[in-house]
């Protein structure tokens, strides 16, 4: 898990880990819980930085109001 943390911090990589282990999940900055294929919990995402290489401060299409 430490290598994943280092990659996330040093290179800004998003790491997705699927686990049933609470011990592994405690390393995550965000936990999305599923039951029977449906999301039943989400600890929430940390605030996004507008300076990311793919973000550039622009809203994603689903964030644009009609």
C-alpha positions, 0 to 999 in steps of 0.5 A, a space after each residue: 500500500 505504501 507504493 500506491 501512496 507514494 505514486 499518488 503523492 509524487 505523480 498525482 496518480 489516481 489508484 483504485 483498489 477494490 477490497 473487502 478488507 477494512 485494513 486495506 480500505 483505511 489507507 484510502 482517502 475516499 471510500 465508495 461502498 457498494 451493496 448488490 451493485 448499488 452505491 450505498 456509501 461514499 466518504 466524498 472526494 477531496 476538493 479537486 485542484 483546478 491546476 491538474 493536467 486534465 482539469 485546467 479549471 474547466 467544468 466537466 460536461 456533467 457539471 455544466 448547467 443547462 
